[in-house]
Amino acid sequence: MFRKTKIFVIFCLVFTAIQARAQEIYPGKDGSIKNIETRAMVADNGLAYLATRTALYRTHDVAQGDKWQEVFSLPPGENEVNSLNARGKNILLGTKRGLFRSEDGGRTWQNVFRTVIREKSNILSIEISRYDPRRVAICTMKGLYLSEDFGSHWSDISANLRNKRISSAALNKDAIYAAGEDGLYARRGGQTAWERIYVGGGSGGAGDAAGGGAEAGADSEAGDEAVSAAEYEEAGGAGELGAVSCVTARGSRVYAGVGKSVMYSDDAGASWKSVAGSGLGGAVNYILPSKNPATLYCATTKGVFEFTNEKSGWAELYKGTEKTLNASRILFCAEDEKALWAVTERGLYKLETGRYSADQYVDIERNLKSFKIAFDNEPSFRDLQDAAIKFCDVSPQKIQSWHRDSKLKALVPKVSVGLGNNQSSNTEIYTSATRDYAVVGPDDYSNNLDFSVSWDLGNLIWSDNQTSIDVRSRLNTQLRNDILDNLRRIYYERKRLQFDLVFTPPKDMRTRFERELRIQELTQAIDDLTGNYLSDHIKERSDKGEAKSGI
């Protein structure tokens, strides 16, 4: 079996080398991997591993995309890669059908964990202890397992969690924490059973005021902190209420992602507080503490966010992507923590810490105007917004006109017209002892016409159509927001590329061609949203300029 596997891997390496350039499966100059569904990434001791849905890649230099090498691939079928963790050349790869291990950087592999129960073989996450690299915990769809020898032998430590989905785990010196659908659990010392130490409730600390403490996650006394286990059981024990998506432990502090909030505890889960400050968007997928105790990073379904006490809140890290990205995991590019790798469903992105989305928009516009390259031939963002709303037919006035027309409908009468035409014949029959005879008279004809008009004036106050219009109004608003959000990101990424092309022109032709091609791609994306408004506006202004100059 392993001989066949080696032959298959060698074939895949050759095949991937041919396909890599066609699919652009590499980090480009802008720090992204395109056309690839990434699942996890690990960087350790000069090596970087990137897991996709069906393969694992390795490189010694993430900045050079052509140096990625495929070291593992799954055969076609239902199996998929879910998780990844590594220490140097020792790799653990979790799939839906078990756990694979390599101790030589991906040259050879072993299936070191698989059970007859499919849910227990579905590895959702892998946690390697920071204190003992041989100690590993794996989380599955039903329970979790612990190994003290890097996967050679496993112990089922699920106990009372054996039938629960465990999405994440954290290994501390004296405790193990497990994130479940109905709360956060802890197993301390020689205990065999798990104790539920957190039950989520509410939306977390997204709206809390800044605590102003010296560490990220300053105290917050808002009423949306953890609820007691008794209160949770009284509420019916719904999984949505207490679902913990991830858990991270650093020293004595434990972080937990609960819905759209980040909670933390400094006393091993005895009490919990929410990370202060607003600005965190999306549901929390992963929490990454920094060496700086006043800074914290978070990957969510809406992107990557940074918390600092200086800003007293969360700010989104931005790299000019055209859409909001669902980031499943983040890690630092280097020990200086100046940049992050973000693993998303649309590829791998490199983000600069301290470079925020909101600031980026303002800075780009100010710099463009200050350097007199405001591109006079191009429309403003407001003009593009109006064009997109008009082209996609999602104007708020559309709903207003519907409401008005629905009431005016009551003034339109309901007209009923009836037309009748009847014909009958007269025949009399006589009978006597000697003979029978009939007398036929002339036919009778009758015609009638009726006409009626009615109004339902109650519709002037309330019409049954209002309910349907309200539903369409919400859908219309959601669609308009999605379109404008997409347009905004494309617009400002295009501006940034134009600025870079003018003031930091690339020296090699290939890089310059790629940037110009990207600008054309973004221009077409804006045209698709606005009905070619951008290109038509540029052409119209350019033609006027030529006519004015007498060309």
Beta strands, then each sheet from edge to edge (+ up, - down):
strand 1: 38-44
strand 2: 47-52
strand 3: 55-59
strand 4: 69-73
strand 5: 81-87
strand 6: 90-95
strand 7: 98-102
strand 8: 110-113
strand 9: 123-128
strand 10: 136-140
strand 11: 144-147
strand 12: 155-156
strand 13: 166-171
strand 14: 175-180
strand 15: 183-188
strand 16: 195-198
strand 17: 246-250
strand 18: 253-258
strand 19: 261-265
strand 20: 273-274
strand 21: 284-289
strand 22: 295-300
strand 23: 303-308
strand 24: 313-317
strand 25: 327-332
strand 26: 339-344
strand 27: 347-352
strand 28: 414-424
strand 29: 427-431
strand 30: 436-440
strand 31: 444-454
sheet 1: 1+ 2- 3+ 4-
sheet 2: 5+ 6- 7+ 8-
sheet 3: 9+ 10- 11+ 12-
sheet 4: 13+ 14- 15+ 16-
sheet 5: 17+ 18- 19+ 20-
sheet 6: 21+ 22- 23+ 24-
sheet 7: 25+ 26- 27+
sheet 8: 28+ 31-
sheet 9: 29+ 30-
end
